[in-house]
Amino acid sequence: MKELICIVCPRGCRLTVNENNDYAVTGNSCKRGEVYGKAEVTAPVRVVTSTVRVLQDGRVPSRDRAVRCPVKTSDAIPKGLIFDAVKAIEAASVKPPVRIGDVIIPHICGTQADLVATKNII
Ligand code: SF4
């Protein structure tokens, strides 16, 4: 049995997932909690949010003048790939202008998710 808190909505139901009974979920108040509980125990995924460096005049700015562009993965990626994704994000940079939804890293870490901008940078 695994116990976890459902993070799909603010209600935060306490879930129990029974690995010995086809990952049956109890404690959920709705179907989304059942889906989340099973996935969290069998193949956990997360949306990754971060920022990437913004180049100024085509160059990396000094730290005190650094501007960062907020980004997120377009879909959840396997939890085991999060550190690799963070490394790829840290190595990335963008050149303005950047529009919300622009793909910064396609298929990040070989997944179906793209890393996309979540703010306009002009
Ligand atoms: S089980 Fe349903 S109601 Fe409960 S926290 Fe998850 S999404 Fe919200």
Backbone and ligand atoms as CSV (ligand in chain L), in Angstrom:
chain,resi,resn,atom,element,x,y,z
A,1,MET,N,N,0.838,-1.197,0.000
A,1,MET,CA,C,0.000,0.000,0.000
A,1,MET,C,C,0.874,1.248,0.000
A,2,LYS,N,N,0.512,2.165,-0.861
A,2,LYS,CA,C,1.197,3.462,-0.893
A,2,LYS,C,C,0.176,4.523,-0.529
A,3,GLU,N,N,0.596,5.452,0.312
A,3,GLU,CA,C,-0.284,6.553,0.683
A,3,GLU,C,C,0.270,7.848,0.098
A,4,LEU,N,N,-0.602,8.619,-0.510
A,4,LEU,CA,C,-0.172,9.893,-1.070
A,4,LEU,C,C,-1.316,10.882,-1.068
A,5,ILE,N,N,-0.940,12.130,-1.263
A,5,ILE,CA,C,-1.925,13.213,-1.337
A,5,ILE,C,C,-2.167,13.512,-2.806
A,6,CYS,N,N,-3.411,13.564,-3.203
A,6,CYS,CA,C,-3.736,13.911,-4.580
A,6,CYS,C,C,-3.441,15.400,-4.789
A,7,ILE,N,N,-2.689,15.700,-5.847
A,7,ILE,CA,C,-2.320,17.100,-6.122
A,7,ILE,C,C,-3.050,17.652,-7.349
A,8,VAL,N,N,-4.077,16.938,-7.795
A,8,VAL,CA,C,-4.790,17.374,-9.001
A,8,VAL,C,C,-5.632,18.619,-8.729
A,9,CYS,N,N,-6.193,18.739,-7.525
A,9,CYS,CA,C,-6.953,19.947,-7.186
A,9,CYS,C,C,-6.670,20.308,-5.730
A,10,PRO,N,N,-7.074,21.507,-5.310
A,10,PRO,CA,C,-6.724,21.975,-3.959
A,10,PRO,C,C,-7.328,21.154,-2.813
A,11,ARG,N,N,-8.295,20.312,-3.089
A,11,ARG,CA,C,-8.924,19.542,-2.011
A,11,ARG,C,C,-7.935,18.610,-1.313
A,12,GLY,N,N,-6.965,18.085,-2.057
A,12,GLY,CA,C,-5.888,17.295,-1.454
A,12,GLY,C,C,-6.342,16.010,-0.785
A,13,CYS,N,N,-7.114,15.206,-1.464
A,13,CYS,CA,C,-7.586,13.941,-0.884
A,13,CYS,C,C,-6.399,13.024,-0.547
A,14,ARG,N,N,-6.559,12.276,0.555
A,14,ARG,CA,C,-5.524,11.310,0.951
A,14,ARG,C,C,-5.828,9.987,0.254
A,15,LEU,N,N,-4.946,9.601,-0.645
A,15,LEU,CA,C,-5.159,8.398,-1.440
A,15,LEU,C,C,-4.361,7.234,-0.888
A,16,THR,N,N,-4.906,6.048,-1.060
A,16,THR,CA,C,-4.170,4.819,-0.801
A,16,THR,C,C,-4.211,4.000,-2.079
A,17,VAL,N,N,-3.033,3.560,-2.517
A,17,VAL,CA,C,-2.944,2.767,-3.732
A,17,VAL,C,C,-2.460,1.375,-3.350
A,18,ASN,N,N,-3.247,0.369,-3.714
A,18,ASN,CA,C,-2.918,-1.017,-3.362
A,18,ASN,C,C,-2.201,-1.678,-4.532
A,19,GLU,N,N,-0.875,-1.822,-4.377
A,19,GLU,CA,C,-0.075,-2.423,-5.454
A,19,GLU,C,C,-0.399,-3.900,-5.641
A,20,ASN,N,N,-0.975,-4.523,-4.620
A,20,ASN,CA,C,-1.278,-5.957,-4.712
A,20,ASN,C,C,-2.685,-6.228,-5.239
A,21,ASN,N,N,-3.408,-5.170,-5.579
A,21,ASN,CA,C,-4.764,-5.335,-6.098
A,21,ASN,C,C,-4.949,-4.447,-7.325
A,22,ASP,N,N,-4.068,-4.654,-8.305
A,22,ASP,CA,C,-4.149,-3.923,-9.580
A,22,ASP,C,C,-4.165,-2.409,-9.374
A,23,TYR,N,N,-3.418,-1.962,-8.386
A,23,TYR,CA,C,-3.273,-0.527,-8.096
A,23,TYR,C,C,-4.632,0.142,-7.839
A,24,ALA,N,N,-5.468,-0.564,-7.116
A,24,ALA,CA,C,-6.770,0.002,-6.756
A,24,ALA,C,C,-6.562,1.222,-5.853
A,25,VAL,N,N,-7.290,2.279,-6.138
A,25,VAL,CA,C,-7.145,3.538,-5.410
A,25,VAL,C,C,-8.367,3.747,-4.523
A,26,THR,N,N,-8.130,4.105,-3.263
A,26,THR,CA,C,-9.215,4.478,-2.360
A,26,THR,C,C,-8.884,5.845,-1.747
A,27,GLY,N,N,-9.907,6.494,-1.233
A,27,GLY,CA,C,-9.728,7.812,-0.614
A,27,GLY,C,C,-9.947,8.959,-1.574
A,28,ASN,N,N,-10.074,8.652,-2.848
A,28,ASN,CA,C,-10.294,9.707,-3.850
A,28,ASN,C,C,-11.761,10.122,-3.857
A,29,SER,N,N,-11.991,11.410,-4.131
A,29,SER,CA,C,-13.360,11.917,-4.220
A,29,SER,C,C,-13.854,12.002,-5.645
A,30,CYS,N,N,-12.977,11.754,-6.603
A,30,CYS,CA,C,-13.401,11.787,-7.997
A,30,CYS,C,C,-12.483,10.906,-8.843
A,31,LYS,N,N,-12.881,10.708,-10.085
A,31,LYS,CA,C,-12.146,9.830,-10.996
A,31,LYS,C,C,-10.724,10.335,-11.248
A,32,ARG,N,N,-10.550,11.661,-11.271
A,32,ARG,CA,C,-9.217,12.203,-11.543
A,32,ARG,C,C,-8.217,11.746,-10.497
A,33,GLY,N,N,-8.664,11.611,-9.265
A,33,GLY,CA,C,-7.786,11.137,-8.201
A,33,GLY,C,C,-7.371,9.698,-8.412
A,34,GLU,N,N,-8.277,8.890,-8.931
A,34,GLU,CA,C,-7.942,7.485,-9.220
A,34,GLU,C,C,-6.868,7.424,-10.303
A,35,VAL,N,N,-7.074,8.210,-11.360
A,35,VAL,CA,C,-6.107,8.238,-12.463
A,35,VAL,C,C,-4.744,8.721,-11.955
A,36,TYR,N,N,-4.766,9.793,-11.143
A,36,TYR,CA,C,-3.518,10.344,-10.603
A,36,TYR,C,C,-2.812,9.318,-9.711
A,37,GLY,N,N,-3.563,8.675,-8.822
A,37,GLY,CA,C,-2.976,7.719,-7.878
A,37,GLY,C,C,-2.291,6.560,-8.589
A,38,LYS,N,N,-2.964,5.993,-9.577
A,38,LYS,CA,C,-2.361,4.889,-10.336
A,38,LYS,C,C,-1.106,5.350,-11.054
A,39,ALA,N,N,-1.192,6.484,-11.735
A,39,ALA,CA,C,-0.043,6.986,-12.497
A,39,ALA,C,C,1.117,7.331,-11.570
A,40,GLU,N,N,0.809,7.896,-10.409
A,40,GLU,CA,C,1.871,8.311,-9.493
A,40,GLU,C,C,2.659,7.118,-8.971
A,41,VAL,N,N,2.003,5.989,-8.828
A,41,VAL,CA,C,2.694,4.791,-8.325
A,41,VAL,C,C,3.355,4.011,-9.461
A,42,THR,N,N,2.746,3.997,-10.635
A,42,THR,CA,C,3.284,3.178,-11.725
A,42,THR,C,C,4.232,3.950,-12.651
A,43,ALA,N,N,3.920,5.189,-12.963
A,43,ALA,CA,C,4.758,5.974,-13.894
A,43,ALA,C,C,4.579,7.455,-13.608
A,44,PRO,N,N,5.182,7.944,-12.523
A,44,PRO,CA,C,4.958,9.339,-12.131
A,44,PRO,C,C,5.516,10.333,-13.143
A,45,VAL,N,N,4.776,11.389,-13.365
A,45,VAL,CA,C,5.187,12.435,-14.311
A,45,VAL,C,C,4.976,13.804,-13.664
A,46,ARG,N,N,5.695,14.782,-14.193
A,46,ARG,CA,C,5.558,16.154,-13.705
A,46,ARG,C,C,5.736,17.141,-14.850
A,47,VAL,N,N,5.014,18.252,-14.771
A,47,VAL,CA,C,5.314,19.390,-15.635
A,47,VAL,C,C,6.485,20.118,-14.980
A,48,VAL,N,N,7.495,20.471,-15.773
A,48,VAL,CA,C,8.669,21.171,-15.250
A,48,VAL,C,C,8.551,22.655,-15.602
A,49,THR,N,N,8.713,23.510,-14.608
A,49,THR,CA,C,8.730,24.956,-14.840
A,49,THR,C,C,10.095,25.490,-14.411
A,50,SER,N,N,10.586,26.439,-15.163
A,50,SER,CA,C,11.889,27.019,-14.837
A,50,SER,C,C,12.040,28.325,-15.620
A,51,THR,N,N,13.289,28.744,-15.807
A,51,THR,CA,C,13.581,29.923,-16.624
A,51,THR,C,C,14.816,29.624,-17.464
A,52,VAL,N,N,14.929,30.293,-18.603
A,52,VAL,CA,C,16.145,30.178,-19.408
A,52,VAL,C,C,16.774,31.558,-19.571
A,53,ARG,N,N,18.064,31.552,-19.783
A,53,ARG,CA,C,18.834,32.771,-19.960
A,53,ARG,C,C,18.392,33.500,-21.229
A,54,VAL,N,N,18.291,34.810,-21.159
A,54,VAL,CA,C,17.974,35.614,-22.338
A,54,VAL,C,C,19.251,36.316,-22.788
A,55,LEU,N,N,19.618,36.093,-24.049
A,55,LEU,CA,C,20.814,36.740,-24.592
A,55,LEU,C,C,20.529,38.222,-24.828
A,56,GLN,N,N,21.537,39.052,-24.611
A,56,GLN,CA,C,21.419,40.490,-24.887
A,56,GLN,C,C,22.451,40.837,-25.947
A,57,ASP,N,N,21.980,41.359,-27.063
A,57,ASP,CA,C,22.856,41.640,-28.210
A,57,ASP,C,C,23.591,40.372,-28.642
A,58,GLY,N,N,22.910,39.231,-28.546
A,58,GLY,CA,C,23.487,37.967,-28.997
A,58,GLY,C,C,24.501,37.367,-28.057
A,59,ARG,N,N,24.691,37.998,-26.909
A,59,ARG,CA,C,25.696,37.489,-25.972
A,59,ARG,C,C,25.082,37.204,-24.607
A,60,VAL,N,N,25.791,36.378,-23.844
A,60,VAL,CA,C,25.358,36.096,-22.479
A,60,VAL,C,C,25.651,37.325,-21.636
A,61,PRO,N,N,24.634,37.902,-20.985
A,61,PRO,CA,C,24.860,39.105,-20.176
A,61,PRO,C,C,25.559,38.770,-18.862
A,62,SER,N,N,26.126,39.800,-18.252
A,62,SER,CA,C,26.711,39.582,-16.929
A,62,SER,C,C,25.595,39.247,-15.945
A,63,ARG,N,N,25.960,38.606,-14.851
A,63,ARG,CA,C,24.958,38.133,-13.898
A,63,ARG,C,C,24.043,39.245,-13.396
A,64,ASP,N,N,24.603,40.422,-13.132
A,64,ASP,CA,C,23.780,41.489,-12.569
A,64,ASP,C,C,22.815,42.095,-13.596
A,65,ARG,N,N,23.030,41.802,-14.878
A,65,ARG,CA,C,22.124,42.316,-15.909
A,65,ARG,C,C,21.288,41.198,-16.518
A,66,ALA,N,N,21.362,40.015,-15.932
A,66,ALA,CA,C,20.715,38.840,-16.521
A,66,ALA,C,C,19.192,38.957,-16.467
A,67,VAL,N,N,18.577,38.613,-17.590
A,67,VAL,CA,C,17.124,38.518,-17.684
A,67,VAL,C,C,16.822,37.064,-17.984
A,68,ARG,N,N,15.796,36.523,-17.356
A,68,ARG,CA,C,15.435,35.122,-17.568
A,68,ARG,C,C,14.025,35.069,-18.149
A,69,CYS,N,N,13.806,34.117,-19.023
A,69,CYS,CA,C,12.490,33.913,-19.626
A,69,CYS,C,C,11.826,32.706,-18.965
A,70,PRO,N,N,10.650,32.870,-18.383
A,70,PRO,CA,C,9.968,31.736,-17.771
A,70,PRO,C,C,9.556,30.714,-18.837
A,71,VAL,N,N,9.718,29.446,-18.504
A,71,VAL,CA,C,9.398,28.360,-19.435
A,71,VAL,C,C,8.718,27.223,-18.680
A,72,LYS,N,N,8.067,26.346,-19.435
A,72,LYS,CA,C,7.521,25.120,-18.843
A,72,LYS,C,C,7.445,24.062,-19.916
A,73,THR,N,N,7.359,22.817,-19.495
A,73,THR,CA,C,7.173,21.753,-20.475
A,73,THR,C,C,5.713,21.771,-20.919
A,74,SER,N,N,5.490,21.479,-22.200
A,74,SER,CA,C,4.132,21.544,-22.747
A,74,SER,C,C,3.265,20.408,-22.226
A,75,ASP,N,N,3.888,19.424,-21.640
A,75,ASP,CA,C,3.170,18.285,-21.069
A,75,ASP,C,C,4.033,17.739,-19.928
A,76,ALA,N,N,3.456,16.890,-19.125
A,76,ALA,CA,C,4.225,16.280,-18.046
A,76,ALA,C,C,5.245,15.306,-18.632
A,77,ILE,N,N,6.415,15.241,-17.988
A,77,ILE,CA,C,7.457,14.307,-18.421
A,77,ILE,C,C,7.731,13.332,-17.276
A,78,PRO,N,N,8.320,12.179,-17.576
A,78,PRO,CA,C,8.610,11.224,-16.494
A,78,PRO,C,C,9.455,11.864,-15.397
A,79,LYS,N,N,9.083,11.574,-14.157
A,79,LYS,CA,C,9.774,12.159,-13.013
A,79,LYS,C,C,11.275,11.870,-13.052
A,80,GLY,N,N,11.655,10.712,-13.559
A,80,GLY,CA,C,13.060,10.324,-13.630
A,80,GLY,C,C,13.877,11.158,-14.598
A,81,LEU,N,N,13.232,11.933,-15.438
A,81,LEU,CA,C,13.956,12.770,-16.403
A,81,LEU,C,C,14.073,14.220,-15.948
A,82,ILE,N,N,13.554,14.540,-14.779
A,82,ILE,CA,C,13.520,15.935,-14.351
A,82,ILE,C,C,14.926,16.538,-14.236
A,83,PHE,N,N,15.869,15.816,-13.644
A,83,PHE,CA,C,17.221,16.380,-13.493
A,83,PHE,C,C,17.871,16.614,-14.847
A,84,ASP,N,N,17.683,15.685,-15.791
A,84,ASP,CA,C,18.229,15.880,-17.140
A,84,ASP,C,C,17.571,17.085,-17.802
A,85,ALA,N,N,16.272,17.246,-17.591
A,85,ALA,CA,C,15.563,18.390,-18.170
A,85,ALA,C,C,16.089,19.695,-17.581
A,86,VAL,N,N,16.323,19.717,-16.290
A,86,VAL,CA,C,16.846,20.930,-15.642
A,86,VAL,C,C,18.231,21.278,-16.193
A,87,LYS,N,N,19.057,20.256,-16.425
A,87,LYS,CA,C,20.387,20.504,-17.017
A,87,LYS,C,C,20.250,21.093,-18.417
A,88,ALA,N,N,19.342,20.534,-19.210
A,88,ALA,CA,C,19.132,21.034,-20.582
A,88,ALA,C,C,18.619,22.470,-20.546
A,89,ILE,N,N,17.749,22.766,-19.603
A,89,ILE,CA,C,17.204,24.121,-19.472
A,89,ILE,C,C,18.310,25.100,-19.065
A,90,GLU,N,N,19.160,24.674,-18.140
A,90,GLU,CA,C,20.250,25.544,-17.692
A,90,GLU,C,C,21.219,25.847,-18.827
A,91,ALA,N,N,21.397,24.898,-19.734
A,91,ALA,CA,C,22.333,25.088,-20.854
A,91,ALA,C,C,21.708,25.904,-21.988
A,92,ALA,N,N,20.389,26.079,-21.953
A,92,ALA,CA,C,19.698,26.751,-23.059
A,92,ALA,C,C,19.726,28.266,-22.893
A,93,SER,N,N,19.551,28.953,-24.004
A,93,SER,CA,C,19.391,30.406,-23.967
A,93,SER,C,C,18.486,30.806,-25.118
A,94,VAL,N,N,17.877,31.978,-25.002
A,94,VAL,CA,C,16.982,32.467,-26.048
A,94,VAL,C,C,17.392,33.870,-26.452
A,95,LYS,N,N,17.081,34.176,-27.711
A,95,LYS,CA,C,17.385,35.503,-28.234
A,95,LYS,C,C,16.050,36.209,-28.466
A,96,PRO,N,N,15.844,37.374,-27.888
A,96,PRO,CA,C,14.583,38.087,-28.093
A,96,PRO,C,C,14.397,38.445,-29.570
A,97,PRO,N,N,13.179,38.609,-30.055
A,97,PRO,CA,C,11.942,38.516,-29.262
A,97,PRO,C,C,11.504,37.059,-29.069
A,98,VAL,N,N,10.878,36.827,-27.927
A,98,VAL,CA,C,10.318,35.518,-27.600
A,98,VAL,C,C,8.837,35.726,-27.323
A,99,ARG,N,N,8.005,34.870,-27.884
A,99,ARG,CA,C,6.556,34.962,-27.670
A,99,ARG,C,C,6.080,33.779,-26.831
A,100,ILE,N,N,5.024,34.022,-26.075
A,100,ILE,CA,C,4.425,32.941,-25.289
A,100,ILE,C,C,4.104,31.777,-26.223
A,101,GLY,N,N,4.544,30.587,-25.849
A,101,GLY,CA,C,4.280,29.394,-26.660
A,101,GLY,C,C,5.411,29.044,-27.605
A,102,ASP,N,N,6.382,29.954,-27.789
A,102,ASP,CA,C,7.527,29.608,-28.634
A,102,ASP,C,C,8.222,28.374,-28.062
A,103,VAL,N,N,8.619,27.473,-28.959
A,103,VAL,CA,C,9.319,26.262,-28.514
A,103,VAL,C,C,10.789,26.610,-28.304
A,104,ILE,N,N,11.256,26.402,-27.089
A,104,ILE,CA,C,12.655,26.693,-26.750
A,104,ILE,C,C,13.497,25.425,-26.936
A,105,ILE,N,N,12.990,24.278,-26.459
A,105,ILE,CA,C,13.663,22.984,-26.665
A,105,ILE,C,C,12.595,21.988,-27.118
A,106,PRO,N,N,12.644,21.577,-28.404
A,106,PRO,CA,C,11.660,20.579,-28.846
A,106,PRO,C,C,11.975,19.205,-28.252
A,107,HIS,N,N,10.934,18.455,-27.959
A,107,HIS,CA,C,11.065,17.074,-27.471
A,107,HIS,C,C,12.135,16.969,-26.384
A,108,ILE,N,N,11.953,17.737,-25.340
A,108,ILE,CA,C,12.974,17.795,-24.299
A,108,ILE,C,C,13.251,16.399,-23.722
A,109,CYS,N,N,14.513,16.052,-23.650
A,109,CYS,CA,C,14.984,14.758,-23.139
A,109,CYS,C,C,14.349,13.580,-23.884
A,110,GLY,N,N,14.052,13.780,-25.161
A,110,GLY,CA,C,13.505,12.686,-25.963
A,110,GLY,C,C,12.040,12.388,-25.701
A,111,THR,N,N,11.362,13.276,-24.983
A,111,THR,CA,C,9.938,13.058,-24.693
A,111,THR,C,C,9.079,13.697,-25.793
A,112,GLN,N,N,7.793,13.542,-25.676
A,112,GLN,CA,C,6.867,14.198,-26.605
A,112,GLN,C,C,6.611,15.652,-26.216
A,113,ALA,N,N,7.117,16.061,-25.060
A,113,ALA,CA,C,6.881,17.422,-24.573
A,113,ALA,C,C,7.950,18.380,-25.094
A,114,ASP,N,N,7.512,19.592,-25.426
A,114,ASP,CA,C,8.443,20.661,-25.785
A,114,ASP,C,C,8.603,21.580,-24.575
A,115,LEU,N,N,9.757,22.242,-24.504
A,115,LEU,CA,C,9.909,23.308,-23.519
A,115,LEU,C,C,9.461,24.591,-24.203
A,116,VAL,N,N,8.468,25.279,-23.629
A,116,VAL,CA,C,7.896,26.460,-24.281
A,116,VAL,C,C,7.984,27.682,-23.367
A,117,ALA,N,N,8.052,28.847,-23.996
A,117,ALA,CA,C,8.084,30.102,-23.252
A,117,ALA,C,C,6.707,30.395,-22.672
A,118,THR,N,N,6.678,30.988,-21.480
A,118,THR,CA,C,5.399,31.351,-20.865
A,118,THR,C,C,5.290,32.859,-20.650
A,119,LYS,N,N,6.204,33.611,-21.287
A,119,LYS,CA,C,6.150,35.077,-21.175
A,119,LYS,C,C,6.728,35.682,-22.453
A,120,ASN,N,N,6.161,36.794,-22.873
A,120,ASN,CA,C,6.728,37.521,-24.007
A,120,ASN,C,C,7.973,38.284,-23.537
A,121,ILE,N,N,9.049,38.120,-24.280
A,121,ILE,CA,C,10.273,38.884,-24.008
A,121,ILE,C,C,10.595,39.651,-25.295
A,122,ILE,N,N,10.517,40.969,-25.217
A,122,ILE,CA,C,10.709,41.790,-26.435
A,122,ILE,C,C,12.068,42.468,-26.414
L,1,SF4,S1,S,-9.366,13.003,-5.772
L,1,SF4,FE1,FE,-10.501,14.510,-6.989
L,1,SF4,S2,S,-11.367,15.889,-5.433
L,1,SF4,FE2,FE,-9.742,14.737,-4.407
L,1,SF4,S3,S,-7.901,16.060,-4.625
L,1,SF4,FE3,FE,-7.898,14.609,-6.339
L,1,SF4,S4,S,-8.883,15.714,-8.013
L,1,SF4,FE4,FE,-9.404,16.782,-6.112
